[in-house]
Amino acid sequence: MGTICNLGRKTMSTIETIRHTSIELVGRPSGRRGFVSRIVRVVRSLAQQIAALIERRRGRLVLLEMTDEQLRDIGVSRSDAYREGIRRFWD
């Protein structure tokens, strides 16, 4: 319901505005804080993806450095290790 204001001779009725309670806003950041938190999430996600790519590349380089005996222990042939080792880091 609106409230009634008496302004001299005229009586006016106002419309109540919609107000969000704190319960409605939980988990829903807004404004600048929401934008910054989204940017932080994107940057963090990119950093994790890059870290995973780097780790994958390191693992492939280790395969190239292994001896035939070490490769035999893990069940990988020299040609398979070479094929895996020369792959690009994003594959």
Secondary structure as the mmCIF struct_conf table of DSSP 4:
data_model
#
loop_
_struct_conf.conf_type_id
_struct_conf.id
_struct_conf.beg_label_comp_id
_struct_conf.beg_label_asym_id
_struct_conf.beg_label_seq_id
_struct_conf.end_label_comp_id
_struct_conf.end_label_asym_id
_struct_conf.end_label_seq_id
STRN STRN1 ILE A 4 LEU A 7
TURN_TY1_P TURN_TY1_P1 GLY A 8 ARG A 9
STRN STRN2 LYS A 10 SER A 13
HELX_LH_PP_P HELX_LH_PP_P1 ILE A 15 ILE A 18
TURN_TY1_P TURN_TY1_P2 SER A 22 GLY A 27
HELX_RH_AL_P HELX_RH_AL_P1 GLY A 31 GLU A 65
HELX_RH_AL_P HELX_RH_AL_P2 ASP A 68 ILE A 74
TURN_TY1_P TURN_TY1_P3 GLY A 75 GLY A 75
HELX_RH_AL_P HELX_RH_AL_P3 ARG A 78 GLY A 85
TURN_TY1_P TURN_TY1_P4 ILE A 86 ILE A 86
BEND BEND1 ARG A 87 ARG A 87
TURN_TY1_P TURN_TY1_P5 PHE A 89 TRP A 90
#
